Amino acid sequence: MLVVGFTGHSGSGKTTLIEKVLTTLVARDRRVSAIKSSHHGTDIDVPGKDSYRFREAGAEEVVLAGDQRWALMKETHKPVQLSEILARMTPVDIVLVEGYKSEGNIPHILVHRKDAGLAEPVITPGVVAVATDDETLELPEGVTRLDVNSPAAVANFVVSLKANRDHL
């Protein structure tokens, strides 16, 4: 299972790019999952509903199950490691991850848009490509430039990462 992180400043278009790359990969018959990391407190539950009441009563895990999907909510008292989340997921071909920029065990694609009014991106170890529309952005040797406006090109790069990893 190849795991690829997408990082960049808030407002750079990470979510939009991931959505389009995911759609492209699925259209190519790849099995893809996604993980969204958030620095904000997140809650998919609704106060007053049964599952919320179970959590409030002290349950460590609550599953909310319906006819079309289910969600596992786990109470944690510390940040959740990406490896812990991945261990609970059904294996697929590719997992696209938004965030976890400090996760050094996965390749990262940095997303940067020239006219987003954001600071220059910092290319940290683990960044294997930059998806950008800024042709003047200087990239270190070994970091691939991708067209942020071409989700197919980014999807091709992700597939090449998987192919290279599978050949090792």
ABEGO torsion letter per residue (X at the ends): XBBBBBBEBBGAGAAAAAAAAAAAAAAAGBBBBBBBBBABBBBABBBGBAAAAAAAAGBABBBBBBAABBBBBBBBABBBBAAAAAAABBBBABBBBBEGAABAABBBBBBBBAAAGBBBBBBBBGBABBBBABAABBBBBGBBBBBAABAAAAAAAAAAAAAAAAAX
